[in-house]
Amino acid sequence: MTFVLLLLTGLIVGLISSFFGVGGGVIAIPMLYTTFPKIPPQLAISSSMGMIFLNSIINIYHFSQSNRRPIFKLAGLMGVGVAIGVITGVYFTTYLNPIQLKLIFAIVLFLVSLRLFFSKKSSDTGDQWTENLDRKEKLKAFLIAFSGGNLAGLTGLGGGAIMVPMFITILKMPLKWVPVYSNFVMGCGALIGVINYMALYDTSSFFAKSKFMSFQLGMVNWGIIILITLGSFLTSKVGVKLNEKVPEKISKNLFAALLLIFSLK
């Protein structure tokens, strides 16, 4: 039953991450807590980040197939910001107990959902959007990526839950580019996070009597990651296609509602 739940989680994650541009942590983290009620938050967070890393690679490939590739000069800058943020966030998890980490997770989702519900329509500058970014806008992009990385390190969300609304409301990024850049940046941040969780923590004994134990490295369980990623692979392309067809206002409100629901779980 556990294997089925993780594959089902992956199917939902693949659709949502490619459609909205989030890493899928908003689905994966609550599902991991449901499937394994006593799982240590650090183990759930790190497993979610590993899934986000692999899932972002899949999504970026599908976006590139539809001729949507991030401009490296901007994406690279944001990648540095998210990496620094993730390292900071992972460091702070060593000082917070499980209840505090779960509370931070819920509060962030709730506040971001409210912000998104009341935000204005994003810019409609299309393919010329990246050409209009000056130094001030690039600094904003760096700080947004840093904030998303910090959240990712603390909660395992991947950072998309905070970066996507900020891309829309602060950078005025056209919706067609939001999932492209967010997936690239989240992939960078998730990779840094996974490396940190494997290097800074001893192997968890949570799965000591389970088949999952053989997939455990530090606080990262690659068995969970692979199962969720397999599911997400099957639906990722569908999300990319939907992103191209669904009106911006509808997709934005759906995303806000999704965050609100999971913040109250």
N, C-alpha and C positions, 0 to 999 in steps of 0.2 A: 504493500500500500504506500509506503514511503517513497518508493521509486516512482510510482504513478503520480503522486502529489508533486514531486520535484519536476517531473516532465511537464505536467500541467502548468506549473508555475512558469516554466520556460516558454511554453506556448504563449501565455499572456504577456510575459516580459518582452518577447520578440516583437509582438504586435505593438505594444505600448511604447517601447523604446525607439523604434524606427518611425512611429507616427508622431509622437510628441517631442522626441529628442532627449528624453530622460534615459538614464542608464538602466532602469528597471528595478532599482533598489526599493522604490515605493511599493512594489509588489513582492519582491524577493524577501526583504527583511520581515514583514509581517507574516509571510508564509513560512519562513524558517522558524519563527517564534511559535507558530501554530503547530507545525509538524514536530518540532523538538522544543517543547515548552520550557525545559530547563537548560537550554543551550546558553553558554556564556556569550554576552553581547559581542565581545571581541571576535569570537569564532563566527558568529552570524555576519558581522560587519566585513571581516576579511573574505569570507566565502562569497558574499555579495559583490565585493570589489573585484574578485577574480572573474566572476561571471560577467561583470560590467566590462572588464578589459576585453575578454573574448568576444562579447556581444557587440562592442563598439567596432571591432575589426570587421565583423560580418556586415554591420550596417554601413560602414564607410565604403566597403566594397560595392554594396547595392546602390549607394548614392552615386558612386563613380560611374557605375553602369548607366545611370540616368543623367550623366554629364553634370553632376554637382560635386565638385572637388573643392575643398577649402584652400584658400590662398595661404601658402606656408608662412609668409612673413607675419601675418596676423595670427594664424593658428599656432605658430611656434612661440610667439610672445605669450599667448594665453596658456600654452603648454607649460612654460616655465612658471607662470603664476600659480597654476593648479598644483604643480609638483611641490612647490614651497608650501602651499596651503595644506596639502595632504600630510606632509611630514609633520607640520605643526599640529594638525588634528590628531594624528596617531599618537603623538607624544602626550597630548592632553588626556587621552583615554586611560592612561596609566594612573591618573589622579581622580577618575570618576568611577562611581559604583554603577552596577547594572541599572538600578532604578533611575539614576540621574541621566544615563545615556538614553534610555527609552523615553524619558520625559523630554529631553532635548529634541529627539526625533519627532515626537508628536507636536511640540510647540512650533518647530520650524515649518512642518508641513501645513499646520493650521494658518500661520501668518502668511506664508507664501500663497496659499489658496485664496485668502482674502485679498491680497495685493493684486493677484491676477484677475479676479472677478471684476475689480473696479479700475483696471488699467485701460488706457485708451488704445485704439487700433495702432499697430506697429507701422513703421514706414513702408512705403510702397515704391522704393527706389530700385527694386529688382536687382539685376546683375551689376548695376553701377554702385551699389551700396558700399562695397569695400573700398572703392576708389575715392569716396568722400570722407574717409576717416582721417582726422588730423591727430596731432600728438595728444590732445586732451581726450579724444575719443579712444585712442589706443591705451591711454593710462586707465580709463574706465574699464576697458576690456580686460586689462591685466588684473585690476582689483576685483572685478567680478569673478574671474577665474580663480584668484586666490581665495575669495570667499567660498566659492563652490568646492574647492579642494579642501579647505578647512572643515566644511560640513561633511564632506565625504570621509575624511579621516576619522571624524567623531561618530558618525552615524551609519556609514556604509551605503548611503543613498547614491553615491556616485557624483553628487554635486549638481546633476541636471535639474533636480527639483528646485534649486535656488537660482541656477544660472539661466535656465530657460525663461522664467518670468523677467529676469533682469535683462536678458538679450532683447526681449520684446519691449519692455517699458523704459529702459535706460538707454540702450544702444540703438533702439528703434530698428532692429534687425528685421528684414523681410522674413516672413514665416517660412518661406521655402528654404532659407539658409540656416534657420535655427537648429534643426536636427543634425545638419551636416557638421557645423562647428561644435555643437555640444557633444556629439559623439566622439569627435576627434579629441577634444579637451578632456572629456571624461576618461577616454582610453588611456591618455597620458597619466592622469591622476590615479586611476585605478591600478596601473602597473606599479607606480611608486608605492602605493599603499600596500599592495600584495607583497612586494619585496620587503617592506618594513615589518609586516606582520609575520613573515616567515623568519626574518632575521632577529627581531627583538623579543620574540616570545618563544618559550619552550613548547614542545608538542603537547597539545591538549589531551587529557585523558577522558574527555567526555564520550568519545566513541570507542572506549577501551574494549567493550564486548560486542562491537558491531563490525560489519564488513567495511564500514566507512573508515575504520581506523587505519587500514593499509594505504589510504589516500591522504593521510594527514601529514602536513609539513609545517612545523611551527603551529601558528594559529590559523592556518589555511587548509581547508579540506577540498582537495581537487575532485573528489568523487561527487560532492554536491555541485561543484562548479560545472563539471562536465555534463551532468544530467540536465541541469537547468539550461545550459548553453545548447545542448542538442534540441531541446524543445523550442528555444528561441530561434534557432536556425530555420525551422520549418515555417515560421510566421513573419520573420523579419521583412521579407520582400513584399508581403501583403501590406505591412505598415507603411513602407516607402511609397507604394502606389496610392494608398489612401491619403497620405500627406499631400500628394500632388492634386487631389481631387476635392477634398473637403474644404469648405470655406473657412477662412481664418477665424472668424468670430465663433463659429461652432466648435472648432478644435480647441481654441483657447479656453472656452467655458467648460468643455468636457474635461480638459486637463485640470482646471481649477477644482471641479467637482470631485475628481479622482483623488486629488491631494487632500481635500477636506474629509472625504470618507475615511481615508487611511490614517489621518491625524486623530480621528475619534475612536479608532479601534483599540 
